[in-house]
Amino acid sequence: MNKVIASIIAIAMAVPCMAQSQKRLEEQAAREAEQKSPAGVTLTRRAMTQYTAQSVMPTELAWRRDIYRELDLTKEKNAALYYPEEPLGDRVNFFTLVFNLILNGKIQAYEYRLDDNELFTPDNLLDIENMLERFYIDYKNENGKITVLQRDIPSREIGKYYIKESNYLDQMSNYHTRVTAICPVMVENGFGGEPTKKPMFWLNYDEISPYLGQTPVMTSSYNNTSNMSLDDYFVMGCYDGDIYKTSNLRNQPLAEYCETDSALAEERQKIEDQLVGFRKGLWNEDSSETEPDNEKAETPKAKSKTEAKSNAPKPEKQRERKQREPRQKSVSSGERIGVHR
């Protein structure tokens, strides 16, 4: 009888232990599955400062100019953000990565405002469910947890990205260019018209860069190795983007005051030249490469003639000068008076 009672007590004590062990195994399996998922990168605060190649922008600057670029994913340099179209093992494209990070609550996204400017404040945080409905993305909301199947993530429809670049000069007179914000843009082809661009949300680059630093990317069709991270890709400026706006007092995009395509192209080039000229001016680069407009370079033939002329012996100065003829002055009587030396 005592043996039966002891067996019952032992079983009763073992059941909770087995339940706890099973729960730990399930939690461990869930963590491993999360680590294998496209957005499963988990970083501590210390690691987040280590896995980014971009330096923090100082609060006090000597000079700064912000520009906005449009990255067309059909361009070769920008294709690294589009491929692979579908996840290949642990490899995903840029949009799939950040989209899953947003759904898992690891990064914040911010509303795309009507003035086209980014605002990284708590009152401008993205309403994820509202965004999914606006862009007709299928999802499930189970007890407040929003999930989207991988096949329903619209990465194929992301045809462009807007990025914000800050060009600045720090207090040590060092020139920097850094990406500060990114916005994925869904592109829909119209019927016989121009494609419709639909910006989705803004991302603060400083918040996402540690995760990008852990994501390898292939940047060339000729070299299929993933030899850099997505963070390196942005920090090193490997993308190719056209300027569509600069920070200005009237908040005007270039298209609002450039009436023609040629005027728009000229304005873009003008801004690019201004940035290059400012950067070159910092180092006092030799200006002999470019000559003033009012001076023309001599051809070798003309130069040789000039040198020969300068080296030729000069004729001896004539000692005798022509006799200066007397100046005559008229008087009222009509007589001429000679003025001598």
C-alpha positions in Angstrom: 0.0 0.0 0.0 2.8 2.4 0.9 4.5 1.5 -2.4 1.4 2.5 -4.3 1.1 5.8 -2.5 4.8 6.5 -3.0 4.4 5.8 -6.7 1.4 8.1 -7.0 3.3 10.9 -5.3 6.3 10.5 -7.5 4.2 10.6 -10.6 2.4 13.7 -9.4 5.7 15.4 -8.8 7.1 14.3 -12.2 4.2 15.6 -14.3 4.9 19.4 -13.6 8.6 18.8 -14.3 7.8 17.1 -17.6 5.4 20.0 -18.5 8.0 22.6 -17.7 10.6 20.7 -19.6 8.3 20.4 -22.6 7.5 24.1 -22.4 11.2 25.0 -22.4 11.8 22.8 -25.4 8.9 24.5 -27.2 10.3 28.0 -26.4 13.8 27.0 -27.5 12.3 25.6 -30.8 10.4 28.9 -31.3 13.6 30.9 -30.7 15.5 28.8 -33.2 12.8 29.1 -35.8 12.8 32.9 -35.3 16.5 33.0 -35.8 16.1 31.2 -39.1 13.3 33.5 -40.3 14.2 36.4 -42.5 13.6 38.9 -39.7 15.0 36.7 -36.9 18.1 38.8 -36.3 18.2 39.6 -32.6 20.6 42.1 -31.3 21.4 43.5 -27.9 22.0 47.3 -27.4 25.7 46.7 -27.3 25.6 44.7 -30.5 23.5 47.3 -32.2 26.3 49.8 -31.9 28.9 47.3 -33.2 27.1 46.1 -36.3 26.9 49.3 -38.2 29.5 51.0 -40.4 27.9 54.4 -40.2 29.2 57.0 -37.7 26.8 59.0 -35.6 26.1 62.5 -37.0 27.2 65.2 -34.5 24.6 67.7 -33.2 26.9 70.7 -33.9 27.8 71.1 -37.6 29.7 73.7 -39.6 27.7 73.1 -42.8 24.9 70.8 -43.9 22.8 70.2 -47.0 20.0 67.5 -47.2 18.9 66.0 -50.5 16.4 63.4 -51.4 17.1 60.8 -54.1 14.9 58.3 -56.0 16.4 54.9 -56.4 15.0 53.1 -59.4 15.3 49.3 -58.9 15.6 48.6 -62.6 19.0 50.2 -62.6 21.9 47.7 -62.2 23.4 49.4 -59.1 20.1 49.3 -57.3 19.2 45.7 -58.2 20.9 44.5 -55.0 17.9 45.9 -53.1 15.4 43.9 -55.2 16.9 40.4 -55.4 16.2 37.7 -54.5 12.6 38.2 -55.4 11.6 35.3 -53.2 13.5 34.2 -50.0 16.3 31.8 -50.8 17.1 30.1 -47.5 18.2 32.8 -45.1 18.6 35.3 -48.0 15.9 37.9 -48.5 15.6 41.2 -50.3 15.7 44.5 -48.5 11.9 45.1 -48.3 11.2 41.6 -47.0 13.8 42.1 -44.3 12.5 45.5 -43.0 8.8 44.4 -43.4 9.3 41.4 -41.1 11.3 43.5 -38.7 8.4 45.9 -38.5 5.8 43.2 -37.9 8.0 41.6 -35.2 8.3 44.9 -33.4 12.1 45.1 -33.7 12.1 48.4 -35.6 9.7 51.3 -35.9 8.2 52.7 -39.1 6.8 56.2 -39.5 3.9 57.6 -41.5 4.6 59.1 -44.9 3.2 62.6 -44.5 1.5 64.7 -47.1 4.4 67.1 -47.2 6.7 64.2 -48.2 9.0 64.9 -45.2 10.0 62.3 -42.6 9.2 62.9 -38.9 10.6 60.4 -36.5 8.4 61.2 -33.4 6.1 59.0 -31.3 3.0 60.7 -32.6 3.9 59.9 -36.2 4.4 56.1 -35.7 3.0 53.9 -38.4 -0.4 52.3 -37.8 0.6 48.9 -39.2 -2.9 47.5 -39.6 -4.1 50.7 -41.4 -1.1 50.5 -43.7 -1.8 46.9 -44.6 -5.4 47.7 -45.4 -4.4 50.7 -47.5 -2.1 48.6 -49.7 -4.4 45.6 -49.8 -2.0 43.2 -48.0 -3.6 40.1 -46.6 -2.9 39.7 -42.8 -4.2 38.1 -39.7 -4.6 39.7 -36.3 -4.7 37.2 -33.5 -4.9 38.7 -30.1 -3.1 41.8 -31.2 -0.3 40.0 -33.0 -0.3 40.8 -36.8 1.1 38.2 -39.1 1.5 38.2 -42.9 2.4 35.1 -44.9 5.7 35.4 -46.8 3.9 34.9 -50.1 1.7 37.9 -49.4 4.6 40.3 -48.8 4.5 42.7 -51.8 8.3 42.8 -52.4 7.8 42.4 -56.2 5.7 45.5 -56.3 8.4 47.7 -54.7 9.9 49.4 -57.7 11.6 52.4 -56.1 13.0 53.7 -52.8 13.2 57.3 -51.6 16.3 58.0 -49.5 17.4 61.1 -47.7 21.1 62.0 -47.7 22.8 64.4 -45.3 25.9 66.0 -46.7 27.7 67.8 -43.8 30.9 69.3 -42.5 31.7 68.6 -38.9 33.6 70.9 -36.5 36.9 69.3 -37.6 36.2 70.2 -41.3 35.7 66.6 -42.3 33.1 66.1 -45.1 30.6 63.3 -44.7 27.7 61.9 -46.7 25.3 59.6 -44.8 21.9 58.1 -45.4 19.4 59.2 -42.7 16.0 57.9 -44.0 14.5 55.4 -46.4 11.0 55.0 -47.8 9.9 52.0 -49.9 7.7 53.0 -52.9 5.1 50.7 -54.4 4.8 51.2 -58.2 1.6 50.3 -60.0 1.4 50.3 -63.8 -1.5 52.3 -65.1 -3.5 51.6 -68.2 -1.7 53.6 -70.9 -0.5 56.2 -68.5 2.5 56.9 -66.2 3.1 54.3 -63.4 1.6 55.4 -60.1 4.1 55.8 -57.2 2.8 55.0 -53.7 5.2 55.7 -50.9 4.5 53.3 -48.0 6.4 54.6 -44.8 9.6 56.1 -43.6 12.4 54.3 -41.8 15.0 55.9 -39.6 18.3 54.5 -40.9 20.0 54.7 -37.6 17.4 52.2 -36.2 17.7 49.7 -39.0 21.4 49.9 -39.8 22.5 47.3 -37.1 20.2 44.7 -38.8 21.4 45.7 -42.2 24.9 45.1 -41.0 24.0 41.4 -40.4 22.5 40.9 -43.8 24.8 40.0 -46.7 24.0 41.2 -50.2 25.2 40.4 -53.7 26.0 43.6 -55.6 27.2 42.4 -58.9 25.9 40.0 -61.7 29.5 39.1 -62.5 30.6 38.3 -58.9 27.9 36.2 -57.2 29.5 36.3 -53.7 27.9 38.3 -51.0 31.0 40.3 -50.2 29.3 43.1 -48.3 26.4 43.8 -46.0 23.3 46.0 -46.8 24.7 48.5 -44.3 28.0 48.6 -46.2 26.0 49.1 -49.4 24.4 52.3 -48.2 27.4 53.7 -46.3 29.7 53.3 -49.3 27.1 54.9 -51.6 26.9 51.9 -54.0 23.4 52.9 -55.1 22.4 55.2 -58.0 19.7 57.7 -57.4 18.4 60.9 -59.0 17.8 64.0 -56.9 14.1 64.8 -56.7 14.1 67.3 -53.8 16.4 69.3 -51.5 15.6 70.7 -48.1 14.5 74.3 -48.8 12.4 76.9 -47.1 9.4 76.4 -49.4 9.7 72.5 -49.3 9.4 72.4 -53.1 10.4 69.3 -55.1 12.4 69.9 -58.2 9.5 69.0 -60.5 7.4 71.9 -59.1 9.7 74.6 -60.5 11.3 72.7 -63.4 8.7 72.9 -66.2 10.4 70.6 -68.7 12.4 67.3 -68.5 15.5 69.1 -69.8 15.2 71.8 -67.1 14.8 69.1 -64.5 18.0 67.3 -65.7 19.9 70.6 -65.7 18.7 71.4 -62.1 19.8 67.9 -60.9 23.2 68.3 -62.5 23.5 71.8 -61.0 23.0 70.5 -57.5 25.4 67.6 -58.0 28.0 70.1 -59.3 27.5 72.3 -56.2 28.1 69.4 -53.9 31.2 68.3 -55.8 32.5 71.9 -56.0 32.0 72.4 -52.3 33.8 69.2 -51.4 36.7 70.0 -53.7 37.0 73.5 -52.4 37.7 72.1 -48.9 41.0 70.6 -50.0 42.2 73.6 -52.2 42.6 71.3 -55.1 44.9 72.5 -58.0 42.8 74.7 -60.2 45.3 74.5 -63.1 43.3 71.7 -64.6 40.5 74.1 -65.4 41.3 77.4 -67.1 39.2 80.6 -66.9 36.7 81.1 -69.7 38.5 84.1 -71.1 41.8 82.2 -71.6 42.3 79.6 -74.2 45.0 77.0 -74.0 47.8 77.3 -76.6 48.3 74.5 -79.1 51.8 73.0 -79.2 52.3 74.7 -82.6 51.3 78.1 -81.3 53.3 77.6 -78.2 56.5 76.7 -80.1 56.1 79.8 -82.2 55.6 82.0 -79.1 58.7 80.5 -77.5 60.8 81.0 -80.7 59.7 84.5 -80.9 60.6 85.2 -77.3 64.0 83.6 -77.7 64.9 85.4 -80.9 67.5 88.2 -80.7 66.0 91.6 -80.4 67.1 94.3 -82.9 69.3 97.0 -81.5 67.5 100.1 -80.6 67.9 102.9 -83.0 70.0 105.6 -81.5 68.8 108.3 -83.8 65.3 109.3 -83.4 63.3 111.1 -85.9 63.6 114.8 -85.6 60.6 116.1 -83.9 58.9 118.6 -86.1 58.0 122.0 -84.7 54.5 122.5 -83.6 52.8 125.4 -85.2 50.2 127.7 -83.8 47.8 129.9 -85.7 47.4 133.5 -84.7 44.8 136.0 -85.6 47.0 137.8 -88.2 47.4 134.6 -90.2 51.1 134.5 -89.5 52.7 131.2 -88.3 55.1 131.3 -85.3 57.6 128.4 -85.0 57.9 126.7 -81.6 61.4 125.3 -81.2 62.7 122.8 -78.6 
